Amino acid sequence: TVDELSAAAKWAFDALGRAILAADGAVADVLSRVEDLTATGPRPRPGDAVVLGVDGCRAGWVGVVLDGGSASALVGATIGDLVTAARLAHPYLGTVGIDIPIGLPDDAPRSPDLLARQRLPAARKSPVFPAPTRAACAATSHEEASAANRAATGRVGLSVQAFGLVPKILEVDAYVRSPRTCRIVEVHPEVSFAAIDPDSVIPAKRSTAGHASRVAALRTAGIEPPPYVRGQGYGADDLLDACAAAWTAARVATGAADSLPDPPETFSDGLPAA
């Protein structure tokens, strides 16, 4: 009858409504969990800190994650890609140490660079070079950048090596200003290796002796470097540098790291430089 059909339709409509509400609730719960993770950062996990050490390479960036005593490597074309991949695999990632200048000077050499050089043996100070000024990073050629740096500082030009890092410097400069959940800190792998064992940085890092001494230093610090895989767009030395950066990131996470300087220096960009 018409009444029976109407009752059946009402029951079906009510059932559909209950299903929609249940689905909405499930979706809302998932979205709430995602928002909680992305907006407030990783939930604390007792026992150990999950950290990422990052070094630049031909492919973009190579990273080493320290999680629960194990070290694993990953590669990303951009710093954002790398950190996102690390967060997907390690949701509790909290601190990222990057071998790149953060906080660019306006008119003078940075204290972080000067202090870092003092932490290295006399024969190995060259790996620490002054970060380019912000004016130099706005130039489009090495000649223009060197002239801009000299004009800003009154005396110091810009090396070809330093100018070659400008794209990565600007990439990280933009990334640290974007919404993010991880703490990002600047590290210098050679300074980290020297902190573990000053003798480990005496041989050049790309030499056989330099590779062996740095691997030994990492093992002394409790880190077994991930296996080096050829053809991934990074060098064996890049991988070890990322391990050293991860070692410092772990020390930052536990409050054991030294800040050079302490407190960090700041320039017109407002970013803490240390």
MORAUR-V379362 format. One record per pair of residues at least 12 apart in sequence whose ideal C-beta (glycine too) atoms are under 10 Angstrom apart, sorted by the first residue. I is the first residue (numbers start at 1). J is the second residue. Records with the same first field share a line. If there is no record, write none. Layout:
BEGIN
I = J + J
END
This chain:
BEGIN
37 = 87 + 91 + 92 + 181
38 = 87 + 179 + 180 + 181
39 = 179 + 181
40 = 181
41 = 92 + 93 + 94 + 180 + 181 + 182 + 183
42 = 87 + 90 + 91 + 92 + 93 + 94 + 95 + 181 + 182
43 = 91 + 92 + 94
44 = 92 + 94
45 = 67 + 68 + 91 + 92 + 94
47 = 68 + 69
48 = 66 + 67 + 68 + 69 + 92 + 250 + 253 + 254
49 = 66 + 67 + 68 + 92 + 93 + 94 + 95 + 249 + 250 + 251 + 252 + 253 + 254
50 = 65 + 66 + 67 + 68 + 86 + 87 + 89 + 90 + 91 + 92 + 93 + 94 + 95 + 182 + 249 + 250 + 253
51 = 64 + 65 + 66 + 67 + 86 + 90 + 92 + 93 + 94 + 95 + 96 + 97 + 182 + 183 + 185 + 245 + 246 + 247 + 248 + 249 + 250 + 251 + 252 + 253 + 254
52 = 64 + 65 + 66 + 67 + 74 + 82 + 83 + 85 + 86 + 87 + 90 + 93 + 94 + 95 + 96 + 97 + 98 + 182 + 184 + 242 + 245 + 246 + 249 + 250
53 = 65 + 66 + 71 + 73 + 95 + 96 + 97 + 98 + 99 + 187 + 189 + 192 + 223 + 239 + 241 + 242 + 243 + 244 + 245 + 246 + 247 + 248 + 249 + 250
54 = 74 + 76 + 79 + 82 + 83 + 86 + 96 + 97 + 98 + 99 + 100 + 172 + 184 + 187 + 238 + 241 + 242 + 245 + 246 + 249
55 = 97 + 98 + 99 + 100 + 187 + 189 + 234 + 235 + 237 + 238 + 239 + 240 + 241 + 242 + 243 + 244 + 245 + 246
56 = 79 + 98 + 99 + 100 + 164 + 165 + 167 + 168 + 169 + 171 + 172 + 234 + 238 + 241 + 242
57 = 75 + 76 + 232 + 233 + 234 + 235 + 237 + 238 + 239 + 241 + 242
58 = 75 + 232 + 233 + 234 + 235 + 238
59 = 75 + 76 + 77 + 231 + 232 + 233 + 234 + 238
60 = 75 + 76 + 77 + 78 + 79 + 81 + 82 + 168 + 171 + 233 + 234
61 = 74 + 75 + 76 + 77 + 78 + 79 + 80 + 81 + 82 + 83 + 98 + 99 + 100 + 168 + 171 + 172 + 233 + 234 + 238 + 242
62 = 74 + 75 + 76 + 82 + 226 + 232 + 233 + 234 + 235 + 238 + 239 + 241 + 242 + 245
63 = 75 + 76 + 79 + 82 + 83 + 85 + 86 + 96 + 97 + 98 + 234 + 239 + 242 + 243 + 245 + 246
64 = 86 + 97 + 218 + 223 + 225 + 226 + 238 + 239 + 240 + 241 + 242 + 243 + 244 + 245 + 246 + 247 + 249
65 = 85 + 86 + 87 + 89 + 90 + 93 + 96 + 226 + 242 + 246 + 249
66 = 90 + 93 + 95 + 222 + 223 + 243 + 246 + 247 + 249 + 250 + 253
67 = 86 + 89 + 90 + 92 + 93 + 246
68 = 90 + 92
69 = 222 + 223 + 224
70 = 223 + 224 + 226
71 = 218 + 222 + 223 + 224 + 225 + 226 + 239 + 242 + 243 + 246 + 247
72 = 86 + 89 + 90 + 226 + 227
73 = 225 + 226 + 227 + 228 + 229 + 232 + 234 + 238 + 239 + 242 + 243
74 = 86 + 88 + 89 + 90 + 226 + 232 + 242
75 = 229 + 232 + 233 + 234 + 238 + 239 + 242
77 = 233
78 = 168 + 171 + 172 + 175
79 = 96 + 98 + 100 + 168 + 171 + 172 + 174 + 175 + 176 + 184
80 = 171 + 172 + 174 + 175 + 178 + 180
82 = 96 + 98
83 = 96 + 98 + 175 + 180 + 181 + 182 + 184
86 = 182
87 = 180 + 181 + 182
93 = 181 + 182 + 183 + 249
94 = 181 + 182 + 183 + 249 + 252 + 253
95 = 182 + 183 + 184 + 185 + 246 + 248 + 249 + 250 + 251 + 252 + 253 + 254 + 257
96 = 175 + 176 + 180 + 182 + 183 + 184 + 185 + 187 + 245 + 246 + 249 + 252
97 = 183 + 184 + 185 + 186 + 187 + 188 + 189 + 192 + 242 + 244 + 245 + 246 + 247 + 248 + 249 + 250 + 251 + 252 + 253 + 257
98 = 168 + 172 + 175 + 176 + 184 + 185 + 186 + 187 + 242 + 245 + 249
99 = 165 + 168 + 172 + 186 + 187 + 188 + 189 + 190 + 191 + 192 + 238 + 241 + 242 + 244 + 245 + 248
100 = 131 + 165 + 168 + 169 + 170 + 171 + 172 + 173 + 175 + 176 + 184 + 186 + 187 + 188 + 245
101 = 113 + 129 + 130 + 131 + 132 + 137 + 162 + 165 + 168 + 169 + 172 + 173 + 186 + 188 + 271 + 273
102 = 131 + 169 + 172 + 173 + 175 + 176 + 184 + 185 + 186 + 187 + 264 + 269 + 271 + 272 + 273 + 274
103 = 131 + 134 + 173 + 176 + 186 + 264 + 265 + 266 + 267 + 268 + 269 + 270 + 271 + 272 + 273 + 274
104 = 131 + 132 + 133 + 134 + 135 + 136 + 137 + 169 + 170 + 173 + 267 + 268 + 269 + 271 + 273
105 = 130 + 131 + 132 + 133 + 134 + 135 + 136 + 149 + 152 + 153 + 265 + 267 + 268 + 269 + 273
106 = 133 + 134 + 135 + 152 + 153 + 267 + 268 + 269
107 = 133 + 134 + 135 + 149 + 151 + 152 + 153 + 154 + 267 + 268
108 = 130 + 133 + 152 + 153 + 154 + 155 + 156 + 267
109 = 129 + 130 + 131 + 133 + 153 + 155 + 156
110 = 130 + 131 + 133 + 260 + 261 + 265 + 267 + 273 + 274
111 = 260 + 261 + 264 + 265 + 273 + 274
112 = 128 + 130 + 131 + 186 + 188 + 191 + 259 + 260 + 261 + 264 + 265 + 272 + 273 + 274
113 = 128 + 129 + 130 + 131 + 188 + 260 + 273
114 = 128 + 130 + 260 + 261
115 = 128 + 191 + 258 + 259 + 260 + 261 + 262 + 265 + 274
116 = 128 + 129 + 186 + 187 + 188 + 190 + 191 + 194 + 260 + 274
117 = 129 + 130 + 188 + 190 + 191 + 260
118 = 191 + 260
119 = 188 + 190 + 191 + 192 + 194 + 195 + 198 + 201 + 258 + 260
120 = 188 + 190 + 191 + 193 + 194 + 198 + 201 + 202
121 = 190 + 194 + 198 + 199 + 201 + 202
123 = 201 + 202 + 203
124 = 190 + 193 + 194 + 198 + 200 + 201 + 202 + 203 + 204 + 205 + 210
125 = 190
126 = 161 + 190
127 = 188 + 189 + 190 + 191 + 201 + 204 + 205
128 = 188 + 190 + 191
129 = 158 + 159 + 161 + 162 + 165
130 = 149 + 153 + 156 + 157 + 158 + 159 + 162
131 = 149 + 158 + 162 + 165 + 169 + 186 + 273
132 = 145 + 146 + 148 + 149 + 152 + 153 + 156 + 157 + 158 + 159 + 162 + 163 + 165 + 166 + 169
133 = 145 + 148 + 149 + 150 + 151 + 152 + 153 + 156 + 158 + 267
134 = 148 + 149 + 152 + 169 + 170 + 173 + 267 + 268 + 269
135 = 147 + 148 + 149 + 151 + 152 + 153
136 = 148 + 149 + 150 + 151 + 152 + 153 + 156 + 157 + 158 + 162 + 163 + 166 + 169
137 = 149 + 158 + 162 + 163 + 165 + 166 + 167 + 169 + 170 + 173
138 = 166 + 170
139 = 158 + 163 + 166
140 = 166
141 = 163
142 = 157 + 158 + 159 + 160 + 162 + 163 + 164 + 166
143 = 157 + 158 + 163
144 = 158 + 163
145 = 157 + 158 + 159 + 160 + 162 + 163 + 166
146 = 158 + 159 + 160 + 162 + 163
149 = 162 + 163
172 = 184 + 186
173 = 269 + 271
176 = 269 + 271 + 272
177 = 269 + 270 + 271
182 = 249
183 = 249 + 252 + 253
184 = 249 + 271
185 = 245 + 248 + 249 + 252 + 253 + 257 + 259 + 264 + 272 + 274
186 = 245 + 248 + 260 + 264 + 271 + 272 + 273 + 274
187 = 241 + 242 + 244 + 245 + 246 + 247 + 248 + 249 + 251 + 252 + 257 + 274
188 = 241 + 244 + 245 + 248 + 260
189 = 201 + 205 + 214 + 237 + 238 + 240 + 241 + 242 + 243 + 244 + 245 + 246 + 247 + 248
190 = 205 + 214 + 241 + 244
191 = 244 + 248 + 258 + 260
192 = 214 + 217 + 218 + 221 + 241 + 243 + 244 + 245 + 246 + 247 + 248 + 249 + 251 + 257
193 = 205 + 210 + 213 + 214 + 217 + 218 + 221 + 240 + 241 + 243 + 244 + 247 + 248
194 = 217 + 244
195 = 217 + 221 + 244 + 247 + 248 + 251 + 257 + 258
196 = 214 + 216 + 217 + 218 + 219 + 220 + 221 + 223 + 244 + 247 + 248
197 = 213 + 214 + 216 + 217 + 218 + 220 + 221
198 = 217
199 = 213 + 216 + 217
200 = 212 + 213 + 214 + 215 + 216 + 217 + 218 + 220 + 244
201 = 213 + 214 + 217 + 244
204 = 237
205 = 235 + 236 + 237 + 238 + 240 + 241 + 244
206 = 235 + 236 + 237
207 = 237
210 = 237 + 240
211 = 225 + 228 + 236 + 237 + 240
214 = 236 + 237 + 240 + 241 + 243 + 244
215 = 236 + 240 + 243
217 = 240 + 243 + 244 + 247
218 = 240 + 243 + 244 + 246 + 247
221 = 243 + 244 + 247 + 250 + 251
222 = 247 + 250
223 = 240 + 243 + 244 + 246 + 247 + 250
224 = 243
225 = 239 + 240 + 242 + 243 + 244 + 246
226 = 239 + 242 + 243
227 = 239
228 = 240
257 = 274
258 = 274
259 = 272 + 274
260 = 273 + 274
261 = 273 + 274
262 = 274
END
